[in-house]
Amino acid sequence: MFVLCMIILVFFAIIGLCAFITAILDIAYKGDSSAVLVIQNLKPDNAEARIRTAARICLHHTHIRLVCVCEENDPAYDICKLLQKEYPFMDIQNKLSV
């Protein structure tokens, strides 16, 4: 039982050390470069989940814009408009203007 507890302890210690090193590197690297995260082919059934996942990435990293590509008559466009109020860094582009 002692060996099993030590293995679990070492496992979580390694995970904690990796998380600590990642946090240090994130703090140390504050790049000024900007990036654009583009979401295409949005379907109404998965649009909200895909946008929220991309928005979480944009909130975690700085200087990233989120662009959703869909047409105005598409049912996913309404979902994009609603989520745009929640995420001001999100833009909606028409397929023709991309």
N, C-alpha and C positions, 0 to 999 in steps of 0.2 A: 504494500500500500504506500509505503514511504517513497519507493522508486517512482510509482505512478504520479504522486503529488509533485515530486521534483521535476519530472518530465513536463508536466502541465505548467509548473512555475517557470521553467526555462523557456517553454514555448511562448508564454505570454510576455516574458521579459524581452524576448527577441522582437515580438510584435511591437511592444512599447518603445523599444530602442529605435526601430525603423520609423515609427510614427514621429518620434522626437527628432530624428535626423531630417525627416521630410519637412517638419515644421520649421526647423532652423534654416534649411535651404530655401523654403518659401519666403521667409522673412529676409534672408540675405539677398535674394534675387528679386529686385523690383524693377523689371524691365519697363522701358517707356514705349515699347513697341505695341501697336494696337492690332487687333485681329478681328475678323468677322466670322461668326458662326452662322452658316446658312442652313436652313431647314427647307427641304423640297418635298414634293409628293405627299402633302399632308392629307390624310383621310380623316373624316369626322370621328371615327371610332377611336383613333389613337392620337389625335392632334394635341389634346390637352396634355397628355403624358409626355409626348415628345417635346413640347414647348417648355413645360415645367422642368424637365431634365436639362434641357439646354440652358434655361434661365438659371438653374442652380450652378451650372458650370460658369456662366457669365458673372454671377454674384461672387463665386469663390475666387475667380481670377479677375484682375483689374484690366481695364482697357479692352474689353471684348464687347463687341456689338452683336446683337442677335437679329437676323433677318429671316423672315418667313416669306416664302415665295408661294403665292396662291392667287387665283383669280377672284374677282369680286362676286361672281355668281356661284362660286364653290361653297358648299356647306361648311367647310373648315374655315372659311374667311370670317364667319361670325364668331367662331371660337377665338380666332386670332385677335379680332377687335376687342373682345371682352378681356383677354389676357394682356392686351397692350396697355390697358388702364392700370393693371397691376405691376407690369414691368415697363417702366418708361424708356429703357434702353433698347426696346424691341421695335423693329421697323417691319412694315408689311409692304412687299413689293409685288407688282403684277408680273405675270410670266412674260409679258411682252416687253417690259422695261428692263429686264435683266440681261 
